[in-house]
Amino acid sequence: MDQAVSPELQYMLLVFGLFIVPRALQRFRLPSAVTCVSIGAALNIGFHILHGDHTVKLLATLGIVSMFLFAGLEVDFGELRQGRRVLIQHVGVQLLLLAIGGWVLHAALGLQPRAALLFALALFTPSTGFILDSLPGFGLTTEERFWVKSKAIASELVALLVLFLTIQSTGVTTLGLSALALAAMVVLLPPVFRGFARLIAPFAPKTEFTFLVIVALLCALVTRELGVYYLVGAFVVGLTAVRLRRDLPELSSEKLLGGVELFASFFIPFYFLNAGLHLRAEHFSWTSLAIAGALLVLVLPIRIFRVALHRRLALRESWKVGTRIGTAVIPTLVFTMVIAEILQERFGLAPQFFGGLVIFALVNTLVPGFILRLPPPEFETPEAPRTPGGLSKDEGHPNARQAET
């Protein structure tokens, strides 16, 4: 950081930039996540600051952990069972698409089979946390929102499993030990939760939120050491809390869910900022732009059409509705950024392909907002509408005078 400005002031300016500027630009239908990534890229490429900053890295870790903890808590197994026939078919098509995509990428780009499958995951896996956060602004009906949420969650569950198996499949021993460690986590978490509810919570009220976040951080660090990044461990903790909802309602209550969402909303921008800080000028070369353009032209129509076609065949739904749902699950921002980083670190992905993936993710994240989102508010005329008699609605209200006094 610039030594001419105190660290405290620099971080205050950073927080202002992350929380005010993205919100101000949302009226132009620019998602705040994309703006935060852009701010990080600008700071690194243009000013060479904050890259490798330990404070930002810590806040970014809290952001990705809280994001996938919240995504796990959002899973409603009752809703998934309600549409299980269609969702099972959706997952089957998703797996087929991943297999075909991985084979094509292996043949066309010469990637290793594991790297090619991860590349396909980055292209075809919706970013559930981002989609759920943006869902209210898409202008969808209640039923359409249900299917978008269910499809995104089902796809993410499968993607996390495929991600784990792909990364750990270097050998039978590695896969077995990693699967054993993950299974142990799944088995041990319920007793840990019950022990906390029985032995600690009665004597330390209002500590459920802190306990949940700490456990999510610990499990996220475990899965990070296994090589599958923080998101798997945090997601498993959220799922465990949901599984125990009937026995331990205090660990998955609406109040706690709101607290996790608020916690995540503060730290998530730092994750996207940190992702932007890893970008360099070479990631935005003409080759990267061409790769991103080719991916957008080829992948997005396939993703939208396969959802619309499946719903047409399975539910006799109109093409218009199917296309709206397919468009809503397009964003891949978080998953693409995470997998691009894994591909770069573990498989030596070339900078032009890394940059192509990043640009692909940023652009596809913008698509639903422009196609589905409701018109932005008219801030140019903020005054209250006036009645035909020349009074505003408030002035014309019979109780207005009384309210003023």
ZAZAKE-699167 format. One record per residue: residue in one letter; y, z, x negated of N, C-alpha, C in turn. Coordinates in steps of 0.1 Angstrom, whole numbers, padded with zeros to 4 digits, always signed. Layout:
BEGIN
AYZXYZXYZX;...
// end
This chain:
BEGIN
M-0012+0000-0008+0000+0000+0000+0013+0000-0009;D+0024-0004-0003+0036-0004-0010+0041+0010-0013;Q+0043+0013-0026+0046+0026-0031+0061+0030-0027;A+0069+0020-0023+0083+0023-0020+0084+0030-0006;V+0074+0029+0002+0074+0035+0015+0063+0046+0015;S+0066+0057+0020+0056+0068+0021+0044+0064+0029;P+0032+0069+0025+0020+0066+0032+0021+0070+0047;E+0027+0081+0050+0028+0085+0064+0035+0075+0072;L+0047+0070+0067+0055+0060+0074+0047+0047+0075;Q+0040+0043+0065+0032+0031+0065+0021+0031+0076;Y+0014+0043+0077+0004+0044+0087+0010+0045+0101;M+0022+0051+0103+0029+0051+0115+0033+0037+0120;L+0038+0029+0110+0041+0015+0113+0029+0007+0117;L+0018+0010+0110+0005+0003+0113+0000+0006+0127;V+0001+0019+0131-0003+0023+0144+0006+0016+0155;F+0019+0016+0152+0028+0009+0161+0024-0006+0163;G+0021-0012+0151+0018-0026+0152+0005-0029+0159;L-0005-0020+0158-0018-0022+0164-0018-0019+0179;F-0009-0010+0184-0010-0006+0198+0002-0011+0206;I+0012-0016+0200+0023-0021+0208+0023-0036+0208;V+0022-0042+0196+0023-0057+0195+0012-0064+0203;P-0001-0060+0202-0012-0066+0210-0009-0065+0225;R-0005-0053+0229-0002-0051+0244+0009-0060+0248;A+0019-0062+0240+0031-0070+0244+0026-0085+0245;L+0017-0089+0236+0012-0103+0236+0001-0106+0247;Q-0004-0095+0254-0014-0098+0264-0008-0106+0276;R+0005-0105+0278+0010-0113+0289+0008-0128+0286;F+0006-0132+0274+0004-0146+0271-0011-0149+0270;R-0019-0140+0276-0034-0141+0277-0040-0141+0263;L-0035-0133+0254-0041-0132+0241-0047-0118+0240;P-0061-0117+0239-0068-0105+0239-0063-0096+0227;S-0061-0083+0229-0056-0074+0219-0065-0075+0207;A-0078-0076+0209-0088-0077+0197-0085-0088+0188;V-0082-0100+0194-0078-0112+0186-0065-0109+0178;T-0056-0103+0185-0043-0100+0178-0045-0091+0166;C-0054-0080+0168-0056-0071+0157-0063-0077+0145;V-0072-0086+0148-0079-0094+0137-0068-0102+0130;S-0059-0108+0137-0049-0117+0131-0039-0108+0123;I-0036-0096+0128-0027-0088+0120-0034-0084+0107;G-0047-0080+0107-0054-0077+0095-0054-0089+0085;A-0057-0101+0090-0057-0113+0082-0044-0115+0076;A-0033-0114+0083-0020-0116+0078-0016-0106+0067;L-0020-0093+0069-0017-0083+0059-0024-0085+0046;N-0037-0090+0047-0044-0093+0035-0040-0105+0028;I-0039-0116+0036-0037-0129+0030-0022-0130+0026;G-0013-0125+0034+0001-0127+0031+0007-0117+0023;F+0002-0104+0024+0009-0093+0017-0001-0085+0007;H-0014-0088+0008-0024-0082-0001-0023-0067+0000;I-0022-0061+0012-0022-0047+0014-0033-0043+0023;L-0037-0030+0022-0047-0023+0031-0061-0027+0028;H-0064-0038+0021-0078-0042+0019-0085-0031+0011;G-0096-0026+0016-0103-0015+0009-0097-0002+0011;D-0087+0000+0020-0081+0013+0023-0092+0022+0029;H-0094+0033+0024-0105+0042+0029-0101+0048+0042;T-0089+0050+0045-0085+0056+0058-0088+0046+0069;V-0084+0033+0067-0086+0023+0077-0101+0021+0078;K-0109+0021+0068-0123+0019+0068-0130+0030+0077;L-0125+0043+0075-0131+0054+0083-0127+0052+0098;L-0115+0049+0101-0111+0046+0114-0118+0035+0121;A-0121+0024+0112-0129+0013+0117-0143+0017+0121;T-0149+0026+0112-0163+0030+0115-0163+0038+0128;L-0153+0047+0131-0152+0054+0143-0151+0044+0155;G-0144+0033+0152-0142+0023+0163-0155+0016+0167;I-0162+0011+0157-0175+0004+0160-0185+0013+0166;V-0186+0026+0161-0195+0035+0167-0192+0039+0181;S-0179+0042+0184-0175+0045+0197-0177+0034+0207;M-0175+0021+0202-0176+0010+0210-0191+0008+0215;F-0200+0010+0206-0214+0008+0210-0220+0020+0217;L-0214+0032+0214-0218+0044+0222-0214+0042+0236;F-0202+0037+0238-0197+0035+0252-0205+0024+0259;A-0209+0013+0251-0217+0002+0257-0231+0008+0261;G-0237+0017+0253-0249+0023+0257-0248+0032+0270;L-0237+0039+0271-0234+0047+0282-0232+0039+0295;E-0227+0027+0293-0224+0018+0305-0237+0012+0311;V-0248+0013+0304-0261+0007+0309-0265+0015+0321;D-0267+0008+0332-0272+0013+0344-0286+0007+0347;F-0296+0015+0345-0310+0010+0346-0313+0006+0361;G-0306+0013+0370-0308+0010+0384-0303-0004+0387;E-0291-0007+0382-0285-0020+0384-0294-0031+0378;L-0299-0028+0366-0308-0038+0359-0321-0040+0367;R-0326-0030+0373-0338-0032+0381-0335-0039+0393;Q-0323-0038+0399-0319-0044+0411-0320-0060+0409;G-0316-0064+0397-0316-0079+0395-0326-0083+0385;R-0337-0075+0384-0347-0077+0373-0353-0091+0372;R-0356-0097+0384-0362-0110+0383-0353-0120+0376;V-0341-0121+0381-0332-0130+0375-0329-0127+0360;L-0327-0114+0357-0324-0109+0344-0336-0112+0334;I-0348-0110+0339-0360-0114+0330-0360-0128+0327;Q-0357-0137+0337-0356-0151+0334-0344-0154+0325;H-0333-0147+0327-0321-0149+0318-0325-0145+0303;V-0332-0134+0301-0336-0130+0288-0346-0140+0282;G-0355-0145+0290-0364-0155+0285-0357-0168+0280;V-0347-0172+0288-0339-0184+0284-0332-0181+0271;Q-0326-0169+0270-0319-0164+0259-0327-0165+0246;L-0339-0160+0247-0348-0160+0235-0352-0174+0231;L-0354-0183+0241-0358-0197+0239-0346-0203+0232;L-0334-0200+0236-0322-0206+0231-0320-0202+0216;L-0323-0189+0214-0322-0184+0200-0332-0190+0191;A-0344-0192+0196-0354-0199+0188-0351-0213+0184;I-0346-0220+0194-0342-0234+0192-0330-0235+0183;G-0320-0226+0186-0308-0226+0177-0312-0223+0163;G-0320-0213+0161-0324-0209+0147-0331-0221+0140;W-0340-0228+0147-0347-0239+0141-0338-0250+0137;V-0328-0253+0146-0318-0264+0144-0310-0260+0132;L-0305-0248+0131-0297-0244+0120-0304-0244+0107;H-0317-0240+0107-0325-0240+0095-0327-0255+0090;A-0329-0264+0100-0332-0278+0096-0319-0285+0092;A-0308-0282+0099-0295-0289+0096-0287-0284+0084;L-0287-0270+0083-0279-0264+0072-0287-0259+0061;G-0300-0260+0062-0308-0255+0051-0308-0240+0049;L-0305-0232+0059-0305-0218+0058-0319-0213+0058;Q-0321-0201+0052-0334-0194+0053-0337-0191+0068;P-0350-0191+0071-0353-0188+0086-0347-0176+0091;R-0347-0165+0084-0341-0152+0089-0326-0154+0090;A-0319-0160+0080-0305-0162+0081-0301-0172+0093;A-0310-0182+0095-0307-0191+0106-0308-0184+0119;L-0318-0175+0121-0319-0168+0133-0307-0159+0136;L-0303-0152+0125-0291-0144+0126-0279-0152+0130;F-0277-0164+0124-0266-0173+0127-0267-0177+0142;A-0279-0179+0147-0280-0182+0161-0276-0170+0170;L-0280-0158+0166-0275-0146+0173-0260-0145+0173;A-0254-0149+0162-0239-0148+0162-0233-0158+0172;L-0240-0169+0174-0234-0179+0183-0237-0177+0198;F-0248-0171+0201-0253-0170+0215-0253-0156+0221;T-0249-0146+0214-0249-0132+0219-0236-0128+0224;P-0234-0125+0237-0221-0121+0242-0217-0107+0237;S-0205-0105+0235-0199-0092+0231-0197-0083+0243;T-0207-0075+0246-0207-0067+0258-0195-0058+0260;G-0192-0050+0249-0181-0041+0250-0168-0048+0253;F-0165-0059+0246-0153-0066+0249-0153-0072+0263;I-0164-0077+0268-0165-0083+0281-0163-0073+0292;L-0169-0061+0290-0167-0051+0300-0153-0046+0301;D-0146-0045+0289-0132-0041+0289-0123-0051+0295;S-0127-0064+0294-0118-0075+0299-0121-0078+0314;L-0133-0074+0319-0138-0078+0332-0128-0076+0343;P-0121-0065+0344-0111-0064+0356-0101-0075+0356;G-0097-0081+0345-0087-0091+0345-0091-0105+0347;F-0105-0107+0349-0110-0120+0351-0109-0126+0365;G-0105-0117+0375-0104-0122+0388-0117-0125+0395;L-0128-0119+0391-0141-0122+0397-0143-0113+0409;T-0152-0118+0418-0156-0110+0429-0165-0098+0425;T-0168-0089+0434-0176-0077+0430-0190-0082+0426;E-0196-0091+0433-0209-0096+0430-0209-0104+0416;E-0199-0112+0414-0198-0119+0401-0197-0109+0389;R-0189-0098+0391-0187-0088+0381-0201-0081+0378;F-0208-0079+0389-0222-0073+0387-0230-0081+0378;W-0231-0094+0381-0240-0103+0373-0235-0105+0359;V-0221-0105+0357-0216-0107+0343-0220-0094+0335;K-0218-0083+0341-0221-0070+0334-0236-0069+0331;S-0244-0072+0341-0259-0072+0339-0264-0081+0329;K-0259-0094+0329-0263-0104+0319-0259-0100+0305;A-0246-0095+0304-0241-0092+0291-0249-0080+0285;I-0252-0070+0293-0260-0059+0288-0274-0063+0285;A-0281-0070+0293-0294-0075+0291-0295-0083+0278;S-0285-0092+0276-0285-0100+0264-0283-0092+0251;E-0274-0081+0252-0272-0073+0241-0284-0065+0237;L-0291-0060+0247-0304-0052+0245-0313-0061+0237;V-0315-0073+0241-0324-0082+0234-0319-0085+0220;A-0306-0088+0219-0300-0092+0206-0302-0081+0196;L-0300-0068+0200-0301-0057+0191-0315-0056+0186;L-0325-0058+0195-0339-0058+0190-0342-0069+0181;V-0338-0081+0184-0340-0093+0175-0333-0091+0162;L-0321-0085+0162-0313-0082+0150-0321-0073+0141;F-0327-0062+0147-0334-0052+0139-0347-0058+0133;L-0354-0066+0141-0367-0072+0137-0364-0082+0126;T-0354-0090+0127-0351-0101+0118-0347-0095+0104;I-0338-0085+0104-0333-0079+0092-0345-0072+0084;Q-0353-0065+0092-0364-0057+0086-0376-0064+0083;S-0377-0077+0086-0389-0085+0085-0391-0091+0071;T-0386-0084+0060-0388-0089+0047-0403-0086+0042;G-0409-0077+0049-0423-0074+0046-0429-0065+0056;V-0442-0064+0057-0449-0056+0067-0445-0041+0065;T-0445-0037+0052-0442-0023+0049-0428-0019+0053;T-0419-0027+0050-0405-0025+0053-0403-0024+0068;L-0409-0034+0075-0407-0035+0090-0414-0022+0096;G-0426-0018+0091-0433-0007+0097-0425+0006+0095;L-0420+0008+0083-0412+0020+0080-0399+0021+0088;S-0392+0010+0089-0380+0009+0097-0383+0011+0112;A-0393+0005+0117-0397+0007+0131-0400+0021+0134;L-0407+0028+0124-0411+0042+0125-0399+0051+0126;A-0389+0048+0117-0377+0055+0117-0369+0054+0130;L-0368+0042+0135-0361+0040+0148-0369+0046+0159;A-0382+0045+0159-0390+0052+0170-0388+0067+0169;A-0388+0073+0157-0385+0087+0155-0372+0091+0161;M-0362+0083+0159-0349+0086+0165-0349+0086+0180;V-0356+0076+0186-0357+0075+0200-0365+0087+0206;V-0375+0092+0199-0383+0103+0204-0376+0116+0202;L-0369+0118+0191-0363+0131+0188-0350+0133+0195;L-0343+0123+0199-0330+0125+0205-0331+0133+0218;P-0340+0130+0228-0341+0137+0240-0342+0152+0238;P-0352+0157+0229-0352+0172+0226-0340+0177+0220;V-0333+0169+0212-0320+0174+0206-0310+0176+0217;F-0309+0166+0226-0300+0167+0237-0303+0179+0246;R-0316+0181+0249-0320+0192+0258-0317+0206+0251;G-0319+0206+0238-0317+0218+0230-0302+0222+0230;F-0293+0212+0229-0279+0214+0230-0275+0219+0243;A-0280+0213+0254-0277+0217+0268-0281+0231+0271;R-0292+0235+0265-0298+0248+0268-0292+0259+0259;L-0290+0256+0246-0287+0267+0236-0273+0268+0232;I-0266+0256+0233-0252+0256+0228-0241+0254+0239;A-0244+0245+0248-0233+0241+0258-0229+0254+0267;P-0239+0262+0271-0235+0274+0279-0225+0283+0272;F-0226+0284+0259-0218+0293+0251-0206+0286+0244;A-0206+0273+0245-0195+0266+0239-0191+0255+0249;P-0184+0258+0260-0181+0249+0270-0171+0238+0265;K-0172+0226+0271-0164+0214+0268-0166+0209+0254;T-0179+0211+0249-0182+0205+0236-0191+0193+0237;E-0194+0189+0250-0203+0178+0252-0198+0165+0245;F-0185+0162+0246-0180+0150+0241-0181+0150+0225;T-0177+0161+0219-0178+0162+0205-0192+0161+0200;F-0202+0167+0207-0216+0166+0203-0221+0152+0204;L-0217+0145+0215-0222+0131+0216-0216+0122+0205;V-0204+0124+0202-0198+0115+0192-0204+0118+0178;I-0206+0131+0175-0212+0134+0162-0226+0129+0161;V-0234+0130+0171-0248+0125+0171-0248+0110+0169;A-0238+0103+0176-0237+0089+0175-0234+0085+0161;L-0225+0092+0155-0221+0089+0141-0233+0091+0132;L-0240+0102+0133-0252+0104+0125-0262+0093+0126;C-0265+0090+0139-0276+0079+0141-0271+0066+0136;A-0258+0063+0138-0252+0051+0133-0253+0050+0118;L-0251+0061+0111-0253+0061+0096-0267+0058+0092;V-0277+0064+0100-0291+0061+0097-0294+0047+0098;T-0290+0040+0109-0293+0026+0111-0285+0018+0101;R-0274+0022+0097-0266+0015+0086-0275+0015+0073;E-0281+0026+0070-0289+0027+0058-0302+0018+0060;L-0306+0016+0072-0318+0008+0075-0314-0007+0073;G-0301-0010+0073-0296-0024+0071-0293-0031+0084;V-0292-0024+0095-0289-0030+0108-0276-0026+0113;Y-0267-0021+0104-0253-0018+0108-0253-0006+0117;Y-0240-0001+0120-0238+0011+0128-0242+0009+0142;L-0241-0003+0147-0241-0004+0162-0254+0000+0168;V-0266-0002+0162-0279+0001+0168-0280+0016+0170;G-0277+0024+0161-0278+0038+0162-0269+0044+0173;A-0257+0039+0174-0247+0044+0184-0252+0039+0198;F-0257+0027+0199-0262+0022+0212-0274+0030+0217;V-0283+0034+0208-0294+0042+0211-0290+0055+0217;V-0280+0062+0211-0275+0075+0215-0270+0073+0229;G-0262+0063+0232-0257+0061+0245-0268+0059+0256;L-0278+0051+0252-0289+0048+0261-0297+0061+0264;T-0298+0070+0253-0306+0082+0255-0298+0091+0265;A-0285+0092+0264-0277+0100+0274-0279+0095+0288;V-0280+0081+0289-0282+0076+0303-0296+0079+0308;R-0306+0078+0299-0320+0081+0303-0321+0095+0308;L-0313+0104+0303-0314+0118+0306-0303+0122+0317;R-0298+0112+0323-0287+0115+0333-0291+0125+0344;R-0303+0123+0349-0308+0132+0360-0310+0146+0355;D-0316+0148+0343-0318+0162+0338-0306+0168+0331;L-0298+0160+0325-0286+0165+0318-0273+0157+0322;P-0269+0159+0334-0258+0151+0339-0245+0153+0332;E-0243+0165+0325-0231+0167+0318-0229+0158+0306;L-0240+0152+0301-0240+0144+0289-0238+0129+0292;S-0237+0126+0305-0234+0112+0309-0226+0111+0322;S-0217+0122+0324-0209+0122+0336-0198+0112+0335;E-0192+0110+0346-0180+0101+0347-0169+0106+0338;K-0167+0119+0338-0156+0125+0330-0159+0123+0315;L-0171+0125+0311-0175+0122+0297-0174+0108+0293;L-0178+0099+0303-0177+0084+0300-0162+0080+0299;G-0154+0086+0307-0139+0083+0305-0134+0088+0292;G-0139+0100+0287-0134+0105+0274-0139+0096+0263;V-0151+0091+0263-0156+0082+0253-0148+0069+0253;E-0145+0064+0265-0137+0052+0267-0123+0053+0261;L-0117+0065+0263-0104+0068+0258-0104+0069+0243;F-0115+0076+0238-0117+0077+0223-0118+0063+0217;A-0127+0055+0223-0129+0042+0218-0117+0033+0218;S-0109+0034+0229-0097+0026+0230-0087+0028+0219;F-0087+0041+0213-0078+0043+0202-0084+0038+0188;F-0097+0039+0186-0102+0035+0173-0107+0021+0172;I-0110+0014+0183-0115+0000+0183-0105-0009+0176;P-0091-0008+0179-0082-0017+0171-0083-0016+0156;F-0087-0005+0151-0088-0003+0136-0101-0011+0131;Y-0111-0012+0140-0123-0020+0136-0119-0035+0135;F-0111-0040+0145-0107-0054+0144-0097-0056+0133;L-0088-0046+0130-0079-0047+0119-0087-0048+0106;N-0097-0040+0104-0105-0040+0092-0113-0053+0091;A-0118-0058+0102-0124-0071+0101-0115-0082+0096;G-0102-0081+0101-0092-0091+0096-0089-0089+0082;L-0089-0077+0077-0086-0074+0063-0096-0080+0053;H-0108-0084+0058-0118-0090+0050-0117-0105+0049;L-0108-0110+0056-0106-0125+0057-0097-0129+0045;R-0100-0141+0039-0092-0146+0029-0088-0161+0032;A-0079-0166+0025-0073-0179+0028-0084-0190+0028;E-0094-0188+0019-0105-0198+0018-0114-0199+0031;H-0113-0188+0039-0121-0188+0052-0114-0196+0062;F-0102-0201+0060-0095-0209+0070-0092-0223+0064;S-0101-0228+0056-0100-0241+0050-0103-0252+0061;W-0100-0264+0057-0102-0275+0067-0117-0276+0070;T-0126-0273+0060-0140-0274+0062-0144-0263+0073;S-0139-0251+0071-0141-0240+0081-0137-0244+0095;L-0125-0250+0096-0120-0254+0109-0129-0265+0115;A-0133-0274+0107-0142-0284+0112-0156-0278+0117;I-0161-0269+0109-0173-0262+0113-0171-0255+0126;A-0160-0247+0127-0157-0240+0140-0155-0249+0151;G-0149-0261+0149-0147-0270+0160-0160-0276+0165;A-0169-0279+0155-0182-0285+0159-0190-0274+0167;L-0189-0262+0163-0197-0251+0170-0191-0249+0184;L-0178-0249+0185-0172-0248+0198-0176-0259+0208;V-0176-0271+0203-0179-0283+0211-0193-0283+0215;L-0202-0279+0206-0216-0279+0209-0222-0267+0216;V-0217-0255+0212-0223-0243+0217-0218-0239+0231;L-0204-0239+0233-0199-0234+0245-0203-0241+0258;P-0204-0255+0258-0209-0261+0270-0224-0258+0272;I-0232-0256+0262-0246-0252+0264-0247-0238+0270;R-0239-0229+0265-0239-0215+0271-0235-0215+0285;I-0224-0222+0289-0220-0222+0302-0229-0229+0312;F-0234-0241+0307-0243-0249+0316-0256-0242+0318;R-0262-0235+0308-0275-0229+0310-0274-0218+0320;V-0263-0210+0320-0261-0199+0330-0260-0205+0344;A-0251-0216+0345-0249-0222+0358-0262-0228+0363;L-0269-0235+0354-0282-0242+0359-0292-0232+0363;H-0294-0221+0355-0303-0211+0358-0300-0205+0372;R-0288-0201+0374-0284-0195+0387-0285-0205+0399;R-0283-0217+0396-0285-0228+0406-0300-0228+0410;L-0309-0228+0401-0323-0229+0403-0329-0216+0409;A-0324-0204+0404-0330-0192+0408-0324-0186+0420;L-0311-0188+0422-0304-0182+0434-0298-0192+0443;R-0300-0204+0441-0293-0215+0449-0278-0213+0450;E-0273-0208+0439-0258-0206+0438-0251-0218+0435;S-0238-0219+0439-0230-0231+0437-0227-0232+0422;W-0225-0245+0418-0221-0247+0404-0209-0240+0400;K-0199-0239+0409-0186-0232+0407-0188-0218+0403;V-0196-0211+0411-0198-0196+0408-0206-0195+0395;G-0217-0203+0393-0224-0202+0381-0216-0204+0369;T-0207-0214+0370-0198-0217+0359-0188-0206+0356;R-0183-0199+0366-0174-0188+0364-0181-0176+0357;I-0194-0173+0361-0202-0163+0355-0205-0167+0340;G-0209-0179+0338-0212-0184+0325-0200-0184+0315;T-0188-0186+0321-0176-0186+0313-0172-0172+0309;A-0175-0162+0318-0171-0148+0316-0179-0142+0305;V-0191-0147+0302-0200-0141+0292-0199-0149+0279;I-0189-0158+0277-0187-0165+0265-0183-0157+0253;P-0174-0147+0254-0169-0141+0242-0181-0135+0233;T-0180-0137+0220-0190-0132+0211-0184-0124+0200;L-0171-0120+0202-0163-0115+0191-0169-0105+0182;V-0173-0094+0188-0178-0083+0180-0192-0086+0173;F-0201-0092+0181-0214-0095+0175-0213-0106+0164;T-0204-0116+0166-0203-0126+0156-0197-0120+0143;M-0186-0111+0145-0180-0106+0133-0190-0097+0125;V-0198-0089+0132-0208-0080+0126-0219-0089+0118;I-0224-0099+0125-0235-0107+0119-0229-0116+0108;A-0217-0120+0109-0211-0128+0098-0210-0120+0086;E-0207-0107+0088-0206-0098+0076-0220-0096+0070;I-0230-0094+0079-0243-0092+0074-0248-0104+0066;L-0245-0116+0072-0250-0129+0065-0243-0130+0052;Q-0230-0126+0051-0223-0128+0038-0228-0118+0028;E-0231-0105+0032-0235-0095+0023-0250-0097+0018;R-0258-0100+0028-0273-0100+0025-0279-0113+0022;F-0272-0124+0027-0278-0137+0025-0268-0147+0018;G-0257-0142+0013-0248-0150+0005-0243-0162+0013;L-0239-0160+0026-0234-0171+0034-0221-0177+0027;A-0220-0190+0026-0209-0197+0020-0196-0194+0027;P-0185-0193+0020-0172-0189+0027-0168-0198+0038;Q-0171-0211+0037-0168-0221+0048-0175-0218+0061;F-0188-0214+0059-0196-0210+0071-0191-0197+0077;F-0188-0187+0068-0183-0174+0073-0170-0176+0080;G-0161-0184+0075-0149-0187+0081-0151-0195+0094;G-0160-0204+0094-0163-0211+0107-0168-0202+0118;L-0176-0192+0114-0181-0183+0124-0169-0174+0130;V-0161-0170+0121-0150-0161+0125-0140-0169+0134;I-0137-0181+0130-0128-0189+0139-0134-0192+0152;F-0147-0195+0152-0155-0197+0164-0154-0185+0174;A-0156-0173+0168-0155-0161+0176-0141-0159+0182;L-0131-0161+0174-0117-0158+0178-0114-0168+0190;V-0118-0181+0188-0114-0191+0198-0122-0189+0211;N-0135-0186+0210-0143-0185+0222-0139-0172+0230;T-0133-0162+0223-0129-0150+0230-0116-0153+0238;L-0109-0163+0235-0097-0167+0243-0100-0175+0255;V-0112-0181+0256-0115-0190+0266-0115-0184+0280;P-0122-0173+0283-0123-0167+0296-0109-0163+0301;G-0100-0158+0292-0087-0154+0297-0079-0165+0302;F-0080-0177+0296-0072-0188+0301-0078-0195+0313;I-0092-0194+0314-0098-0201+0325-0099-0192+0338;L-0102-0179+0336-0105-0170+0347-0095-0160+0350;R-0086-0157+0341-0077-0145+0342-0067-0148+0353;L-0063-0138+0360-0052-0139+0370-0039-0142+0363;P-0029-0149+0370-0017-0152+0364-0010-0139+0359;P-0003-0139+0347+0004-0128+0342+0015-0124+0351;P+0020-0111+0350+0031-0107+0359+0044-0113+0355;E+0052-0115+0365+0065-0122+0363+0075-0111+0358;F+0076-0109+0345+0085-0099+0339+0099-0104+0339;E+0101-0117+0341+0115-0122+0341+0124-0116+0352;T+0117-0112+0363+0125-0107+0375+0119-0094+0379;P+0123-0083+0371+0116-0070+0373+0122-0063+0385;E+0134-0067+0390+0139-0059+0401+0131-0060+0414;A+0132-0050+0423+0124-0050+0435+0128-0062+0444;P+0119-0068+0451+0122-0079+0460+0132-0074+0471;R+0141-0083+0475+0151-0079+0485+0147-0084+0499;T+0151-0076+0509+0149-0080+0522+0159-0090+0527;P+0156-0097+0538+0166-0107+0543+0180-0101+0545;G+0181-0088+0547+0194-0082+0549+0202-0079+0536;G+0196-0082+0525+0202-0080+0513+0198-0067+0506;L+0190-0059+0512+0186-0046+0506+0172-0048+0500;S+0170-0040+0489+0156-0041+0483+0147-0033+0493;K+0134-0035+0490+0124-0028+0499+0126-0013+0499;D+0129-0008+0487+0131+0007+0486+0144+0011+0494;E+0155+0003+0492+0167+0006+0499+0166+0005+0514;G+0158-0005+0518+0156-0007+0532+0146+0003+0539;H+0139+0011+0531+0129+0020+0537+0136+0031+0545;P+0132+0034+0556+0138+0044+0564+0140+0058+0558;N+0131+0061+0548+0131+0074+0541+0138+0073+0528;A+0145+0062+0525+0151+0060+0512+0162+0070+0510;R+0171+0071+0519+0182+0080+0518+0177+0094+0516;Q+0167+0098+0524+0162+0111+0523+0155+0114+0510;A+0149+0104+0504+0142+0105+0491+0153+0107+0481;E+0164+0100+0482+0175+0101+0472+0181+0115+0472;T+0181+0122+0483+0187+0135+0484+0177+0146+0481;
// end
